[in-house]
Amino acid sequence: MCIIIIKQKGLKVSTATLKKSAKINPHGLGIIWLDTYKVEYKESSEYSHLVTDRPYIAHFRYATVGAIGRSNMHPFVCGKKTDELLMMNGTIAVLDKITRETQL
């Protein structure tokens, strides 16, 4: 199961928590920086980017369905609106079909 961490400004997430999250969820790290709403994708092992005062939502992926790679990392863009993003734990079976249809 993936791990989602929501960190508020001024609070800290321990390095031990980040390291363990990366170890048990080694298939990618997606970050939404809540002070700029910029999205970044990293390797899970690059968790040190999360040792910061900046607020964020981070998703460490454990691949249960789908290939390991950028195309299956969270957050996902929802439909055609690039400023609407989704992170979740679980599988949406029709997501690939929906993504293909919106690209046509």
N, C-alpha and C positions, 0 to 999 in steps of 0.2 A: 504494500500500500504506500502511496506517495505521502509526502509530508508537505504541508503548507504552513508557513510561518508569517504571521502579521506582526511587524515591529513598528511601534510608535516612536516618534522623534524623542530623543533624549533617553530612551530606555536601551538596554543592552540585551543581546542574546549571547549566551556564553559560547565561547569558542568550542568547548566540549560538545555542546548541543549541535552546533553547526557541523562539526567534524563527524559526529555519529550520524547525523542526517545524511551527509554525503556518502558515508560508508555503506549504509543500508539502502540508499537510494542512488546508485551510481550512474544513472542513465540520463542525467541532464539537470540543469538548474536554470529556471526562468525567474526573472526579477522584474517587478514593476516598482520603480522609484516613485514614491508618493509625493515627493517635493517637486518633481518635474513631469511625472507620468511617462517617463522614458522607459522602454522595455529593453531588457538585455537578456541574452541567452549565453550561458557558460557551461563548461564541464562541471559536474558536481564537485570535483576535486578543487575547483576554484572558489570554494566557499568563503575564503578570506575576504572577498569583496563585500561580504555581509557584516564584517566587523567594522561598524561605522555608527555614527550618531544619526545618519539619515533614516527617515522612515521608508519602509518597503513592505511588499508582500512577495515572498519567495516560495517557489515550488520546486522541491527535489523530486525527480521522477524515478520510479521503479517500473520498468516496462513489463507489464503483464500481457498487454495486447498491442500489436503494432511494432513496427521497426524501431530500433534505437537510432535516433538522429534528430536533427533540428525540426523536421516536419511533424514530429509527434511531441514536441516539448510544449509545455504550458508557459505562459498563457496563450490561448488560441484567440485569434480574431474572430468575432462573431459576425458572420455574413459579410456585407460590403462595407460596414462601418468600422474603419480601422481603429477608432477610439473606443470601441466596445470590446472588452476582453473577458475571457473566461478562464478560471483555474478551477479544477475540481479533482476529487478522488473518485475514480471509477471509470467506467467505459460507456460511451454513447455509441451504440452499434451503428447508427445511421449517420454519424458525423462525416465519414468519408464521402458518402453519397451526397449529403447536403453541400459539402465543400466543393465537390465536382460540379454540382448543378449551379452554384452561385458564380462559378468561374466561367460558365458558358455565355 
